[in-house]
Structure formats: C-alpha cells, structure tokens
Amino acid sequence: MVRREERKHAMKPTKFLLPEDRIPKAWYNINADLPVPLPPPLNPGTGQPIGPADLAPLFPMGLILQEVSQEREVEIPEPVREAYSMYRPSPLFRAHRLEAALGTTARIYYKYEGVSPAGSHKPNTAIPQAWVNKQEGVKRLATETGAGQWGTSLALAGAIFGLEVKVYMVRASYDQKPYRRALIETYGAEVVASPSPTTNYGRSVLAADPKNPGSLGIAISEAVEDAATRDDTKYALGSVLNHVLMHQTVIGIEAMEQMAMAGDKPDILVGCTGGGSNFAGLTFPFIGQKLRGEADYRIIAVEPAAAPSLTRGVYRYDFGDTGQMTPLVKMHTLGHDFLPDPIHAGGLRYHGMAAQVSLLKDQGIIEARAVHQKRTFEAGVQFARTEGILPAPEPTHAISVVIDEALKAKEEGTSPVILFNLCGHGHFDLGAYERYLQGTLEDYDLPQEKIRVALEGVPNL
Ligand SMILES: *Cc1c(COP(=O)(O)O)cnc(C)c1O
C-alpha cells in the first residue's frame, strides 16, 4: 500500500549532476571532423595565409598551437581542471515546469552555465587562456568586453592565476552597467570605457566623435593595440576563435553524459549565437557525432534580429574589428563597420560569427534563426516564472526557439527531446527586464539598406 503510494508520488528527477572527477579530461576539437578544411585566416596586407609567428605578438604559443590543432582531443591541463572544479561539472536540468506550462509533449532539457562565479560560460575559456599565458611568462592581459560577461570572466581568471588584466568596456555598457564594472574591479582588473584616451585608436575615434558610444569592434581594436605595443602583455578574446570554441566543449561533453543519466538522447539542440562560443560549446561534441555518421541531430543557432550575421550576413573574408587590425577571417559577417541600433538591449551585438560555426552553416549542417527582442524577453519571463532561473538576455533567444519547437511538437503530436544551453543568468541585466516589463523595450526591423551599406566595407576577396 505504502509502496504504491510512494511510487505515485515518486519525483521525476529534475537535476542531473556529475561528480568532480567527471570534469572532462580533454576538449573536443571539431577541426578533426569538419567536412571541408577551415579556410585559413589571411594577412590583410599580403592576402596570404598567416602562420603561427604572425599571431605571436598577440597570443602565447600554447594557444596559437591549439588554434591550428587538427587533433580530435586536446588534453585539459590539471591546474585548469582544478580551477574548473570551482563550478564544474555544471548541472543539467529537465524543464518539467516549463513543459507543463506549455502543455507540450516534447521533453526539454537545459545545461546551466550560470553557476560559474562570473554567471556565464565564459570562465570555461578565460581560465585556460590565463593559465597558458601564465605558463609562458606573460604578466598582463588586455581585452574588450561588451555586455561585461567576458571582462568579468577574464578578471576572475586573472585573480586565480595572478595576472594583471585591463578591460576595454564598450562605453554604452560601461555607463548602463555599473555593477558589472564594479565586479570586474572587485576581481582586481582595471576597466576603462571604450573608446578610451589610453590608445591611439581610441584617441582617433574620440577626436572624430567625442560622444561615440563604442562598439565591440572598436574595443577589440583598442585591446589589440594595447597588447601589440607592450612586451609584458598579450591579448585575450572571449569568443569567435577556434581555441575559445574548443575550450567551451566541456559543456557538451558533460551534457552528453548527463543526457545518458536521464535516459534520453536529444533530437534538437539549440543555442544562442553572438560570436558562437556557447553554441559551439554545447553542440560541437554532438555535431562531431553527426559528422562521423554516429548520430543525427537538428541543430539550431539563434541570433538577434538586430545583428543577424548568420541569417542575413554574407559568408566572406572580413576583419574581426572596426580598426582593421585583426587578420581577415572567412565568416558570416554584416561588415566590420556594422553597428547594431542602440534600441537593441541584449548582448550578441557582434558583426561577425566564428569561422567554424560559419562553415557549418554554409555546409547546411546547422540551421539559423533570428528573433526580435520583445519575443526573447517574453520567453525569458515565461522561463523565469516556471523554472525560477532568470536567464541572461542572450539565452532568451534560444529559449524562444525552444518554446516554438515545443509548441509545434504539441500541435503535431510528436515528442522530440530538446536540449539547449542556458549560458548565463540575468542578474546584471534587470535594467533590460525592467524596460520590457514597463513596455518601453522596442522592436524594429533592421533595414536591408543598413546591411547593404555596412557590407560595402567588406574586402573583395
Ligand atoms: C558572451 C555571451 C554570449 C555571446 O557570446 P557567444 O560566444 O556567442 O557565446 C551569450 N551569452 C552569454 C551569457 C554571454 O556571456
């Protein structure tokens, strides 16, 4: 009697947790499985492929070798695994409450990266980047930050391994997010608003327009100049590059094991894309299986309608920054001069996309969708009211598509398993939620003309 009663009330598991010794021992490198080789980055002066030596002023050799590695598995150094243990393995959740609210027949799971001290997936790469720099005798790192997540994460990694960090923070965000700034400083890093008077490039931008609100492209140019002009300093990038995406694959490797614990296999994987790193982190280990013919998945990248590089950009060689200081990379781009309109509240404002993600899109291995911001905040609020976690504005893009797919499944009477990456919490983004709840957050349609003009600046290669 009691037993049957107990079974009736047996809780369906909500969290799937791995012990610390299941922190992955190797990252997954998708270069080993790509259907065609990744087009090489080019020297903007000569148009020739760049070699490791060209990158040496900016990056430590250990990371350059990871950037060009073709090995399927790259070992994670033990001190990095130790630092990962501050928050890894991260939990996998089954979204029972969201499923019930939607009345869907789909089963929804999410990997939650907001448990890191910085509140997002970004420490997954900040920690190994800082460690490799430290090993090679680097004293100081320069970087940019947009929404503030990356600056926070690199500041944290600098504190862990004893490196100085200077953060060029996009002016608009510096003014709007004083608490992100304070957290970066609490971790011991120096932060300035970009464009800043501390670099030649920043001074040139300010001379032309003293009120320039800044952009990721401008901040990257400043951080690159800082690193290139100081012997003790290297540059660190929080997304886009191959080695950054590879570091993030701890997310997908853990998720694969946790899905097996749950006794399920995903049919659809969803991630939001700014530069592509959290999306790659969750999906690349699964895409590897797909590329090797071991499994099949639908993979959906979700971007903001205000910065739609995958859905409305071109697949061409372009600069990673506004000042044209970086190598040329073949990627989906809106043009390195593209500036999203300031009414767009979320992160995900970069003009380009990671080369590996771009190639997968070009090859038809992944799908992409663009979503307007009011819809994403609506999905974020529904998620918070059911699952309890306040998502960062970026993953609300993924959540909106997960909800669409779950409702479609209900209509069609199918029961797909959907897995998405909840790549950060939104505790520093309540200003944007407040605007959404007050009804003052706007949607607009990005005019084709604006994209056409920005694309005029893309080199003819
Ligand atoms: C930085 C960031 C993003 C965008 O960068 P990706 O490289 O595309 O992941 C998305 N979500 C959160 C929470 C971030 O911090």
The ligand as a Gaussian input file, in Angstrom:
#p B3LYP/6-31G(d) Opt

LIG

0 1
 C       29.202000      36.455000     -24.160000
 C       27.916000      35.790000     -24.025000
 C       27.189000      35.353000     -25.151000
 C       27.628000      35.594000     -26.552000
 O       28.833000      35.005000     -26.912000
 P       28.937000      33.582000     -27.601000
 O       30.383000      33.498000     -27.947000
 O       28.063000      33.571000     -28.819000
 O       28.526000      32.576000     -26.611000
 C       25.998000      34.709000     -24.945000
 N       25.522000      34.506000     -23.711000
 C       26.170000      34.906000     -22.600000
 C       25.571000      34.625000     -21.269000
 C       27.400000      35.555000     -22.732000
 O       28.056000      35.928000     -21.633000

